[in-house]
Every structure is written in C-alpha cells, then in structure tokens.
C-alpha cells in the first residue's frame, strides 16, 4: 500500500504528463498554469487510496482521480473570476484570469471541465462519468447558493459546494475499481463524512463559515465528531483502509 504522500506524488507526475486536447492551441497555456499553481491534491489522493484498498491497479483508477482534480481546479478558476469572488491571487500566484485576462480565464475553466469528462469517459461503463456529472452539478448548485442567493442554509451550501466533490472522489473510484453496486454502501457512508470534515477545518483555519455561525469551539467539536464518524465508517469496511484512515487523521488536524 502506498502512503498518502506517495499517492500524491503519483498524481503530480500524472498531471505533469497529461496530454491536453491539441485543438486547444494557445488556450492550453492557461490550463497548464491553473494546474501548475499546485494544490493539496486531496481528492485524487483519496480516489487512488480507495482504489488500492480495493486491490485495483493505480493506473486503473488514475483517470477518475485526475478527472476529479480537473473539475476541482475548474471550480477554483471560475470562483476567482471578477463576477464571482474577484480574487487576484491563488496560492501565492496570480489567479488564472489575472495572469491571462478574464476571457481566457473563463475558457481555461471550460477546458478543464471538458478535459475532466474526457478522462472520465475512458471507462467502458458510464458510471464514472455519471458520478462526476452529478457531483459537478451539485457543486455548481452550492456555488450558486453561496454567491447568488441570500440567506442560504450554511450546511446545504457546504454539503453541495465542498461535499459533492469529496463524495465523488470515493464513488468514482468505486466504479473505476469495478466494485459491484451492491457492495458500495459502506464506502458511500464514508464518503458522506469527508466533505463536511474538510469544510469544518477550512472554516476553523479561515475563521468564517461555521466559526462565524456557531463559534470556534463548536466548529472544532463538529470537526472532531465528523472525523470520528469517518473513522467509524472505515472500520465497517471489509478492506485495508489504513491509508484512508491516515488521510482522515491528517484532514482533521491540518493547519493549511
């Protein structure tokens, strides 16, 4: 079993070597830039860890893992746009629209989205692409509630905007590893906990969201409870989930 750091390194290498559709022409520069700015790569790492726990070769799950990271990156590129959060910086670098212009930033996100589904479509069955589509639509719905609607329920926003892609990082890997649907329920129960855990810790680090709504102590307690539920879900799975347990533990105490 590879460690989380080894799986992340595998993702980075695969992203570096990712062949983009040639007809993107110069637009590929902004797509590469958006990916090269970096990131935690948590979602694809989770996908690969799920695959390994199920005994699937990492190469078998890799297209699904990369697809989820490309959709996540697309969401960040569009989230930074002036019409959304109007952020000029992402991870210490100029955001994509700031570096290349607003129109090119829009197209970069569009291209990442399309490339993600081109990866998901490599599988013989449509289940991987369907999971990705449903998660992407949920994420978009969460973004709408967060930025375009007044008075949206915070839990609903986080369940959609953050939780959907974390859920898909597990469920897409289940299909990629060819786990029969009747055996997926324990895994899906685990997937339900991941997005909430990540978002709670994010809010604690940023001092917003749940911290503003319920206070820092309550947010910390909710994060600890989410982590414990995730660990309990892993215990119920008949597989070696030690690497996923390590990922959950690191998500619960992360400082960045």
C-alpha positions in Angstrom: 0.0 0.0 0.0 1.3 3.4 -1.0 1.4 6.2 1.6 -0.7 9.4 1.0 2.5 11.3 0.1 3.4 8.6 -2.5 -0.1 8.7 -4.0 0.0 12.5 -4.2 3.4 12.3 -6.0 1.8 9.9 -8.4 -1.0 12.4 -9.1 1.5 15.2 -9.6 3.5 13.2 -12.1 0.4 12.2 -14.0 -0.8 15.8 -14.1 2.6 17.0 -15.4 2.3 14.4 -18.2 -1.4 15.0 -19.0 -1.9 15.3 -22.7 -4.4 18.1 -23.4 -6.6 18.1 -26.5 -4.4 19.6 -29.3 -7.1 21.9 -30.7 -6.9 24.0 -27.5 -3.9 25.6 -29.1 -2.7 28.6 -27.1 -5.5 28.1 -24.6 -3.6 25.1 -23.2 -1.1 27.6 -21.6 -3.8 28.9 -19.2 -5.0 25.3 -18.4 -1.4 24.2 -17.6 -0.9 27.3 -15.5 -4.1 26.6 -13.5 -2.9 23.1 -12.7 0.8 24.0 -12.1 -0.2 26.6 -9.4 -0.5 23.5 -7.3 -2.8 22.3 -4.5 -3.3 19.7 -1.8 -4.4 17.1 -4.4 -6.6 15.6 -1.6 -9.4 14.5 -3.8 -7.4 12.5 -6.3 -5.2 11.1 -3.5 -8.4 9.8 -1.8 -9.6 8.2 -5.1 -6.3 6.4 -5.5 -6.3 5.2 -1.9 -9.8 3.8 -2.3 -8.7 2.0 -5.4 -5.7 0.5 -3.7 -7.8 -0.6 -0.7 -10.0 -2.4 -3.3 -7.0 -4.0 -4.9 -7.2 -2.1 -8.2 -4.0 -1.1 -10.0 -3.3 2.6 -9.6 -3.3 3.1 -13.4 -6.9 1.8 -13.5 -8.2 4.4 -11.1 -6.0 7.2 -12.2 -8.2 8.7 -15.0 -11.0 9.1 -12.4 -8.7 10.6 -9.9 -7.3 13.1 -12.4 -10.9 14.0 -13.6 -12.0 14.9 -10.1 -8.9 17.2 -9.7 -9.6 18.9 -13.0 -13.1 19.6 -12.0 -11.9 21.0 -8.7 -9.4 23.2 -10.5 -12.1 24.4 -12.9 -14.2 25.4 -9.9 -11.3 27.4 -8.4 -10.5 29.2 -11.7 -14.1 30.3 -12.2 -14.5 31.1 -8.4 -11.7 33.6 -8.8 -13.3 35.5 -11.6 -14.4 39.1 -11.1 -18.0 38.0 -11.5 -17.6 35.6 -8.5 -15.1 36.3 -5.7 -12.9 38.6 -7.7 -9.7 37.1 -6.3 -6.4 38.2 -8.0 -4.3 35.6 -6.3 -4.4 31.9 -5.9 -1.9 30.0 -3.7 0.6 32.8 -3.8 0.4 33.3 -7.6 -1.7 35.5 -9.8 -5.1 33.8 -10.4 -5.7 32.5 -13.9 -7.8 35.4 -15.0 -5.4 37.9 -13.5 -2.5 36.3 -15.3 -4.1 35.8 -18.7 -7.2 38.0 -18.8 -10.8 37.4 -17.8 -12.0 35.9 -21.1 -9.1 33.4 -21.2 -9.8 32.6 -17.5 -13.3 31.7 -18.4 -12.1 29.5 -21.2 -9.5 27.9 -19.0 -12.2 26.7 -16.6 -14.3 25.5 -19.5 -11.4 23.5 -20.9 -10.6 21.9 -17.5 -14.2 20.9 -17.2 -14.2 19.3 -20.7 -10.9 17.6 -20.2 -12.2 16.1 -16.9 -15.1 14.4 -18.7 -12.8 13.2 -21.5 -10.8 11.4 -18.8 -14.0 10.0 -17.1 -15.2 8.7 -20.5 -12.2 6.4 -20.8 -14.1 3.7 -18.8 -16.3 1.2 -20.6 -19.2 1.9 -18.3 -20.7 5.3 -17.9 -20.9 5.2 -14.1 -17.6 7.1 -13.5 -18.7 10.0 -15.8 -22.2 10.0 -14.3 -20.9 10.3 -10.8 -18.7 13.2 -11.9 -21.5 14.9 -13.7 -23.8 14.7 -10.6 -21.1 15.9 -8.3 -20.2 18.8 -10.6 -23.9 19.8 -10.8 -24.1 19.7 -7.0 -21.0 21.8 -6.7 -22.4 24.4 -9.1 -25.6 24.5 -7.1 -23.7 25.1 -4.0 -21.7 27.9 -5.6 -25.0 29.5 -6.7 -26.4 29.3 -3.2 -23.2 30.7 -1.8 -22.7 33.6 -4.2 -26.1 34.4 -5.8 -28.7 33.6 -3.2 -29.5 35.4 0.0 -30.0 33.5 3.3 -28.9 30.1 2.0 -28.6 27.4 4.7 -24.8 27.0 5.5 -25.0 23.2 5.9 -26.6 22.9 2.5 -24.1 25.2 0.8 -21.1 23.2 2.2 -22.7 19.8 1.5 -23.0 20.8 -2.1 -20.1 23.2 -2.8 -17.5 21.1 -1.0 -19.1 17.8 -0.1 -20.1 16.7 -3.6 -16.6 16.5 -5.0 -15.2 14.8 -1.9 -18.0 12.3 -2.1 -17.2 11.7 -5.8 -13.5 11.1 -5.0 -14.7 7.9 -3.3 -17.6 6.9 -5.5 -15.8 7.4 -8.8 -13.0 5.2 -7.6 -15.5 2.5 -6.6 -16.8 2.3 -10.2 -13.2 2.6 -11.6 -12.2 -0.3 -9.4 -15.2 -2.2 -10.6 -16.8 -2.7 -7.2 -20.4 -4.0 -7.7 -23.1 -1.6 -6.7 -24.5 -3.9 -4.0 -21.2 -3.7 -2.1 -20.8 0.1 -2.3 -23.0 1.2 0.6 -20.3 1.2 3.4 -18.0 3.2 1.1 -20.7 5.7 0.3 -21.4 6.2 4.0 -17.7 7.0 4.5 -17.8 9.4 1.5 -20.7 11.3 3.1 -18.4 12.4 6.0 -15.4 13.7 4.1 -16.6 16.9 2.7 -18.0 18.1 6.0 -14.8 17.3 7.8 -12.7 19.2 5.2 -15.0 22.2 5.2 -15.2 22.5 9.0 -11.5 22.5 9.3 -11.3 25.1 6.5 -13.7 27.3 8.3 -11.7 26.9 11.5 -8.5 28.0 9.7 -10.2 30.9 7.9 -12.4 32.0 10.8 -15.6 32.0 8.8 -18.5 29.8 7.9 -19.2 27.5 10.8 -16.9 29.6 13.1 -19.0 32.8 12.4 -22.3 30.9 12.7 -21.6 28.8 15.8 -18.3 29.9 17.3 -14.8 28.4 17.2 -15.2 25.9 19.9 -18.4 24.5 18.4 -16.8 24.3 15.0 -13.9 22.4 16.4 -16.2 20.0 18.2 -18.2 19.4 15.0 -14.9 18.7 13.1 -13.8 16.2 15.7 -17.2 14.5 15.5 -17.0 14.3 11.7 -13.6 12.8 11.9 -14.7 10.2 14.4 -17.7 9.3 12.2 -15.4 8.9 9.2 -13.1 6.6 11.1 -16.1 4.6 12.3 -17.3 4.2 8.7 -13.9 3.0 7.7 -13.9 0.4 10.4 -17.1 -1.0 8.9 -15.5 -1.6 5.5 -14.0 -5.1 4.8 -10.8 -3.9 3.3 -7.4 -2.5 4.4 -8.4 1.2 4.8 -5.3 2.2 6.8 -4.2 4.7 4.2 -7.6 6.3 4.2 -7.5 6.4 8.0 -4.2 8.3 7.7 -5.8 10.8 5.3 -8.7 11.4 7.6 -6.4 11.9 10.6 -4.4 14.5 8.6 -7.5 16.3 7.4 -8.7 16.6 11.0 -5.6 18.3 12.2 -4.3 20.2 9.1 -3.1 23.7 9.6 -3.2 24.9 5.9 
